[in-house]
Each structure stands twice: as structure tokens, then as C-alpha cells.
Amino acid sequence: MDTLLLFIGGLGGWEVLLVVIFFLLGTGLWLYALIDVLRSRFRNDSDKIIWVLVVILLQFLGAIIYLAVGKNQKV
């Protein structure tokens, strides 16, 4: 266990736990936004393609933008 923590940069157990939690939350938010875009119907077919690209290319920031702006554009 000590060698693993040294490999990570000498982080303690709590720091590693926080990094893992933030990583999982970010990944979960990204997956939720991507699945929501793919399942939803939009006014234009091009809107769906644009939102898929935004969420995939900008990842966490794209997911936040979609959830703040894109959900209002659904039919």
C-alpha cells in the first residue's frame, strides 16, 4: 500500500479518496449528459449532433453546458 501511495505522489489515503470521488462524479455527470442527449429528441436533428459533439469534446464542461442550456432545447 505504501508503494502505491508513493507512486501517486505521496498522497495520503484521504486525498486519494477525494480524487477518486471527484473523478467518479465527473465521469458520472458526463455519462448522464451523453445518454440524455442520445435519448432525447430535439427540434432539429442538427441540434442533437451538435450537443453530442459538445459533450464528447468538452467532456465535463460540455456536460455542464448541456445541462444548463441544452435541456431547454428538447421537444
Backbone as ProteinMPNN parsed JSONL, in Angstrom:
{"seq_chain_A": "MDTLLLFIGGLGGWEVLLVVIFFLLGTGLWLYALIDVLRSRFRNDSDKIIWVLVVILLQFLGAIIYLAVGKNQKV", "coords_chain_A": {"N_chain_A": [[0.829, -1.194, 0.0], [1.957, 1.234, 0.736], [3.802, 1.651, -1.292], [2.099, 2.087, -3.436], [0.888, 4.536, -2.747], [3.133, 6.162, -2.79], [3.702, 6.054, -5.475], [1.564, 7.473, -6.486], [2.191, 9.987, -5.752], [2.805, 10.515, -3.18], [0.498, 10.992, -1.794], [-1.915, 11.002, 0.833], [-4.275, 8.685, 2.315], [-6.856, 9.889, 2.495], [-6.684, 11.938, 0.623], [-6.358, 10.532, -1.76], [-8.814, 9.223, -1.803], [-10.567, 11.433, -2.087], [-9.798, 12.341, -4.648], [-10.559, 10.153, -6.205], [-13.333, 10.152, -5.744], [-14.104, 12.666, -6.867], [-13.339, 12.174, -9.497], [-15.078, 10.057, -10.172], [-17.565, 11.331, -9.86], [-17.405, 13.333, -11.824], [-17.147, 11.758, -14.144], [-19.531, 10.34, -14.019], [-21.418, 12.429, -14.284], [-20.775, 13.274, -16.871], [-21.391, 10.945, -18.366], [-24.148, 10.761, -17.83], [-25.101, 13.123, -19.074], [-24.371, 12.612, -21.746], [-25.856, 10.265, -22.345], [-28.422, 11.3, -21.956], [-28.555, 13.201, -24.018], [-28.395, 11.515, -26.256], [-30.739, 9.995, -26.03], [-32.779, 11.845, -26.221], [-35.144, 13.906, -28.016], [-34.769, 16.518, -30.28], [-35.535, 19.827, -31.544], [-34.368, 20.245, -34.054], [-32.539, 17.973, -36.121], [-29.863, 18.491, -36.362], [-29.219, 19.83, -34.033], [-29.032, 17.827, -32.115], [-26.748, 16.425, -32.968], [-24.838, 18.423, -32.682], [-24.92, 18.829, -29.863], [-24.076, 16.318, -28.98], [-21.438, 16.33, -29.915], [-20.442, 18.54, -28.472], [-20.65, 17.623, -25.798], [-19.006, 15.355, -25.9], [-16.485, 16.346, -26.808], [-15.852, 18.473, -25.068], [-16.126, 17.332, -22.637], [-16.351, 17.31, -19.217], [-16.955, 20.061, -18.861], [-18.56, 20.437, -21.116], [-20.704, 18.777, -20.468], [-21.788, 20.159, -18.295], [-22.519, 22.554, -19.565], [-24.423, 21.551, -21.377], [-26.392, 20.559, -19.585], [-27.175, 22.936, -18.418], [-28.026, 24.573, -20.559], [-28.807, 23.078, -22.869], [-30.873, 21.263, -22.204], [-33.195, 22.713, -22.301], [-33.771, 22.893, -24.964], [-34.954, 20.66, -25.899], [-37.603, 18.646, -27.318]], "CA_chain_A": [[0.0, 0.0, 0.0], [2.826, 2.401, 0.797], [4.402, 1.884, -2.613], [1.06, 2.653, -4.286], [0.743, 5.941, -2.401], [4.312, 6.87, -3.277], [3.554, 6.148, -6.926], [0.568, 8.505, -6.76], [2.772, 11.276, -5.451], [2.906, 10.681, -1.745], [-0.78, 11.406, -1.236], [-2.441, 10.172, 1.898], [-5.488, 7.938, 1.996], [-7.996, 10.785, 2.281], [-6.501, 12.667, -0.63], [-6.644, 9.589, -2.844], [-10.258, 9.024, -1.784], [-11.193, 12.611, -2.679], [-9.519, 12.338, -6.081], [-11.401, 9.113, -6.807], [-14.727, 10.611, -5.689], [-14.299, 13.699, -7.871], [-13.247, 11.532, -10.802], [-16.312, 9.316, -10.411], [-18.66, 12.29, -10.038], [-17.246, 13.949, -13.139], [-17.437, 10.759, -15.165], [-20.97, 10.071, -13.949], [-22.119, 13.57, -14.869], [-20.525, 13.23, -18.305], [-22.177, 9.843, -18.926], [-25.559, 11.136, -17.741], [-25.387, 14.106, -20.113], [-24.259, 11.966, -23.052], [-27.014, 9.388, -22.518], [-29.602, 12.148, -22.089], [-28.543, 13.764, -25.375], [-28.667, 10.463, -27.23], [-32.123, 9.531, -25.891], [-33.732, 12.94, -26.358], [-35.486, 14.432, -29.332], [-34.579, 17.965, -30.356], [-36.297, 20.479, -32.616], [-33.652, 19.96, -35.298], [-31.602, 16.852, -35.997], [-28.507, 19.014, -36.228], [-29.007, 20.182, -32.624], [-28.601, 16.621, -31.407], [-25.362, 16.166, -33.348], [-24.017, 19.466, -32.058], [-24.814, 18.579, -28.43], [-23.233, 15.139, -28.787], [-20.055, 16.77, -30.102], [-20.068, 19.412, -27.349], [-20.476, 16.807, -24.595], [-17.855, 14.463, -26.065], [-15.224, 17.069, -26.958], [-15.557, 19.312, -23.9], [-16.287, 16.423, -21.507], [-17.027, 17.796, -18.014], [-17.511, 21.386, -19.136], [-19.638, 20.232, -22.079], [-21.853, 18.222, -19.743], [-22.389, 21.247, -17.515], [-23.174, 23.46, -20.523], [-25.634, 20.888, -21.87], [-27.408, 20.509, -18.536], [-27.652, 24.292, -18.152], [-28.616, 25.218, -21.735], [-29.341, 22.15, -23.861], [-32.101, 20.599, -21.785], [-34.311, 23.566, -22.677], [-33.984, 22.815, -26.394], [-35.586, 19.388, -26.234], [-39.033, 18.708, -27.683]], "C_chain_A": [[0.868, 1.25, 0.0], [3.455, 2.695, -0.557], [3.378, 2.467, -3.566], [0.904, 4.144, -4.013], [1.955, 6.753, -2.835], [4.245, 7.041, -4.786], [2.589, 7.268, -7.298], [1.107, 9.892, -6.423], [2.858, 11.537, -3.966], [1.613, 11.168, -1.113], [-1.199, 10.46, -0.128], [-3.726, 9.499, 1.457], [-6.678, 8.823, 1.694], [-7.878, 11.548, 0.972], [-6.804, 11.776, -1.83], [-8.151, 9.361, -2.937], [-10.983, 10.209, -2.416], [-10.981, 12.687, -4.186], [-10.411, 11.326, -6.783], [-12.864, 9.548, -6.823], [-14.986, 11.673, -6.742], [-14.222, 13.138, -9.279], [-14.541, 10.802, -11.137], [-17.504, 10.241, -10.611], [-18.598, 12.952, -11.415], [-17.587, 13.0, -14.266], [-18.924, 10.436, -15.184], [-21.789, 11.191, -14.56], [-21.973, 13.575, -16.385], [-21.359, 12.134, -18.968], [-23.669, 10.158, -18.909], [-25.927, 12.105, -18.859], [-25.348, 13.466, -21.497], [-25.453, 11.057, -23.316], [-28.282, 10.199, -22.699], [-29.685, 12.767, -23.483], [-28.955, 12.698, -26.388], [-30.108, 9.969, -27.177], [-33.159, 10.603, -26.21], [-34.001, 13.277, -27.82], [-35.375, 15.948, -29.261], [-35.401, 18.52, -31.504], [-35.683, 20.198, -33.975], [-32.728, 18.775, -35.069], [-30.174, 17.341, -35.813], [-28.21, 19.433, -34.788], [-28.491, 18.987, -31.826], [-27.139, 16.317, -31.716], [-24.427, 17.17, -32.683], [-23.844, 19.195, -30.57], [-23.978, 17.343, -28.131], [-21.761, 15.536, -28.914], [-19.58, 17.641, -28.942], [-19.782, 18.581, -26.105], [-19.246, 15.917, -24.719], [-16.543, 15.244, -26.072], [-14.859, 17.897, -25.733], [-15.694, 18.561, -22.582], [-17.002, 17.071, -20.333], [-17.677, 19.16, -18.239], [-18.67, 21.292, -20.12], [-20.884, 19.673, -21.424], [-22.555, 19.301, -18.935], [-23.127, 22.216, -18.431], [-24.462, 22.84, -21.037], [-26.732, 20.901, -20.816], [-27.973, 21.888, -18.231], [-28.435, 24.87, -19.325], [-29.382, 24.231, -22.607], [-30.628, 21.474, -23.478], [-33.328, 21.414, -22.163], [-34.654, 23.474, -24.157], [-34.646, 21.525, -26.842], [-37.067, 19.601, -26.554], [-39.851, 18.213, -26.534]], "O_chain_A": [[0.54, 2.228, -0.673], [3.623, 3.857, -0.927], [3.737, 3.268, -4.429], [0.798, 4.935, -4.95], [1.814, 7.917, -3.211], [4.683, 8.061, -5.317], [2.776, 7.938, -8.314], [0.489, 10.887, -6.802], [2.976, 12.689, -3.546], [1.632, 11.705, -0.005], [-0.879, 9.271, -0.149], [-4.205, 9.725, 0.346], [-7.431, 8.559, 0.757], [-8.878, 11.774, 0.291], [-7.429, 12.212, -2.797], [-8.702, 9.311, -4.036], [-11.915, 10.017, -3.198], [-11.896, 13.061, -4.921], [-10.961, 11.617, -7.845], [-13.561, 9.333, -7.815], [-15.991, 11.598, -7.449], [-14.959, 13.577, -10.162], [-15.047, 10.912, -12.253], [-18.365, 9.965, -11.445], [-19.619, 13.108, -12.084], [-18.241, 13.387, -15.235], [-19.511, 10.276, -16.254], [-22.754, 10.932, -15.28], [-22.935, 13.848, -17.103], [-21.968, 12.365, -20.013], [-24.377, 9.855, -19.869], [-26.95, 11.929, -19.519], [-26.205, 13.751, -22.334], [-26.008, 11.081, -24.415], [-29.136, 9.836, -23.507], [-30.767, 12.847, -24.063], [-29.771, 12.958, -27.273], [-30.644, 9.557, -28.205], [-34.321, 10.273, -26.448], [-33.21, 12.979, -28.715], [-35.829, 16.575, -28.303], [-35.903, 17.767, -32.339], [-36.4, 19.94, -34.942], [-32.2, 18.586, -33.973], [-29.364, 16.67, -35.173], [-27.054, 19.392, -34.367], [-27.619, 19.128, -30.969], [-26.374, 15.985, -30.81], [-23.361, 16.808, -32.186], [-22.733, 19.316, -30.054], [-23.25, 17.315, -27.139], [-20.933, 15.117, -28.105], [-18.448, 17.5, -28.48], [-18.78, 18.807, -25.428], [-18.515, 15.739, -23.744], [-15.587, 14.844, -25.408], [-13.681, 18.012, -25.393], [-15.403, 19.114, -21.521], [-18.192, 17.363, -20.453], [-18.823, 19.378, -17.845], [-19.665, 22.002, -19.967], [-21.999, 20.052, -21.782], [-23.784, 19.35, -18.897], [-24.234, 22.651, -18.115], [-25.484, 23.52, -21.127], [-27.881, 21.22, -21.122], [-29.13, 22.003, -17.827], [-29.413, 25.587, -19.114], [-30.496, 24.526, -23.039], [-31.418, 21.134, -24.359], [-34.408, 20.846, -22.331], [-35.721, 23.931, -24.568], [-34.874, 21.322, -28.034], [-37.689, 20.575, -26.131], [-41.078, 18.177, -26.62]]}, "name": "protein", "num_of_chains": 1, "seq": "MDTLLLFIGGLGGWEVLLVVIFFLLGTGLWLYALIDVLRSRFRNDSDKIIWVLVVILLQFLGAIIYLAVGKNQKV"}
